[in-house]
Amino acid sequence: MLSLTKVISSTLNNLGNLVVKLTKSGKSDHRNVIEASPYGLDSNPIKGMVAIYSDTEVRGNPVVIGYVNKNRLAQVGESRLFSTDSDGELQFYVLLTNDGKLELGGTGRHLVAFEQTKIGLDNLVLLINAELVKAQAAITVAGGSYAMLPVSVNIDAAKINEITTP
């Protein structure tokens, strides 16, 4: 049987399970229940969340199978992953939009494509060095001397290998 319950707190046990303390049938009916979640998803609810509690076929082994999200913002076809502080205030989010975009915590700035940026900077370095050769030749013709030092730029340390796009 499924029932809606109120989260009091949650802790990890010595087996690495998330144990949710909740109020089941009244203020004095507190239960410690292991949370079930999809593989690869690790989250920890804040106090006051409404949990979906379910008995199992093994008597005395109920589980929390989810939470009622009261702050849904995703539109049709979108997916949002978010974190909050212990008071429920949004701290960060990742939104896959229904028009094919990805928002990482907001829309105020843009990420850049490393490879295209590197190509553009390498081309700029070639142009600058070509102009420096011309400047060196003109200074020499005018009777002066100029020891040209070629310009170089290396942005390889800025590359984030763990984040890629098509």
C-alpha positions in Angstrom: 0.0 0.0 0.0 1.3 3.4 -0.9 1.0 6.4 1.4 2.2 10.0 1.5 4.4 10.8 4.5 6.5 13.7 5.8 10.3 13.6 5.9 11.8 14.5 9.3 15.5 13.8 8.5 17.7 11.4 6.5 21.1 9.8 7.2 23.4 7.2 5.5 23.7 3.9 7.4 26.9 1.9 7.6 25.9 0.0 4.5 25.6 3.2 2.4 21.8 3.2 2.3 19.9 6.4 2.7 17.6 5.9 5.7 14.8 8.4 5.8 13.1 9.2 9.1 9.5 10.1 8.5 6.1 10.5 10.1 3.7 7.8 9.0 0.3 8.0 10.6 0.7 10.8 13.2 3.2 13.0 15.0 4.4 10.1 17.2 4.5 7.5 14.5 8.1 7.9 13.3 9.7 5.3 11.0 13.1 4.8 9.6 12.8 3.6 6.0 15.4 2.9 3.3 15.0 4.9 0.2 14.9 3.2 -3.2 16.2 5.3 -6.2 17.2 4.8 -9.8 20.7 3.5 -10.3 23.2 6.3 -10.7 21.0 8.9 -8.9 22.2 10.0 -5.5 20.1 12.5 -3.7 19.1 13.3 -0.2 15.8 15.0 0.7 15.4 18.0 2.9 13.2 18.1 6.0 9.5 18.6 5.2 9.5 16.8 1.8 6.5 14.7 1.2 7.7 11.1 0.7 5.9 8.3 -1.1 6.1 5.3 1.3 5.4 1.7 0.3 5.2 -1.5 2.2 7.0 -4.4 0.5 6.3 -8.1 0.4 8.8 -8.5 3.2 7.0 -7.5 6.4 9.0 -4.8 8.2 11.0 -3.7 5.1 9.1 -0.7 3.7 10.7 1.7 1.3 10.5 5.3 0.2 10.1 5.2 -3.6 10.0 8.9 -4.3 9.1 12.4 -3.3 6.4 14.8 -4.3 8.1 17.7 -6.1 6.2 20.9 -5.2 8.5 23.2 -7.2 8.2 21.8 -10.8 9.6 24.1 -13.4 10.3 21.8 -16.4 8.0 22.3 -19.4 6.6 19.5 -21.5 9.5 17.5 -22.9 12.1 18.9 -20.6 14.2 17.4 -17.8 15.7 19.3 -14.9 18.2 18.2 -12.2 18.6 20.5 -9.3 20.1 20.9 -5.8 18.9 23.0 -2.8 20.2 24.0 0.5 18.6 22.5 3.7 15.9 25.1 3.6 14.9 24.2 0.0 16.4 27.2 -1.7 17.6 26.4 -5.2 21.4 26.3 -5.4 22.1 24.9 -8.9 20.3 23.3 -11.8 20.9 21.5 -15.1 18.0 21.9 -17.6 17.6 20.0 -20.8 15.2 22.2 -22.7 12.5 21.2 -25.1 14.2 23.2 -27.9 17.5 21.3 -27.7 19.5 23.5 -25.3 21.3 22.7 -22.1 21.3 25.3 -19.2 24.0 24.9 -16.5 22.8 27.0 -13.6 21.4 29.9 -15.7 21.3 31.7 -19.0 23.5 34.7 -18.4 26.7 33.4 -20.0 27.8 31.0 -22.7 30.3 28.2 -22.9 32.6 28.2 -25.9 33.8 25.4 -28.2 37.5 24.8 -27.4 38.5 23.5 -30.8 37.0 26.5 -32.7 38.4 28.9 -30.2 41.9 27.3 -30.6 41.7 27.5 -34.4 40.7 31.2 -34.2 43.5 32.1 -31.8 46.1 30.1 -33.8 45.0 32.0 -37.0 45.3 35.3 -35.1 48.8 34.4 -33.9 49.8 33.7 -37.5 48.5 37.1 -38.6 50.2 38.9 -35.8 53.5 37.2 -36.5 53.2 38.0 -40.2 52.7 41.7 -39.3 55.7 41.6 -36.9 57.9 40.3 -39.8 56.7 43.4 -41.9 57.4 45.7 -39.0 60.9 44.3 -38.5 61.6 44.7 -42.2 60.4 48.3 -42.2 62.4 49.2 -39.1 65.5 47.6 -40.7 65.0 49.5 -44.0 64.7 52.8 -42.0 68.1 52.1 -40.4 66.9 50.8 -37.0 66.9 47.3 -35.6 64.2 45.2 -34.1 64.6 41.7 -32.8 61.3 40.1 -33.5 60.0 37.6 -30.9 57.2 35.6 -32.3 53.9 35.7 -30.5 52.4 32.4 -29.2 49.3 31.4 -27.4 48.6 28.1 -25.7 45.1 27.5 -24.4 45.4 23.7 -23.9 45.1 24.0 -20.1 41.6 25.5 -20.6 40.3 22.4 -22.3 37.8 20.4 -20.1 38.0 16.8 -21.4 35.1 15.6 -19.3 32.6 17.9 -21.0 32.1 17.3 -24.8 29.5 18.3 -27.4 28.8 17.1 -31.0 
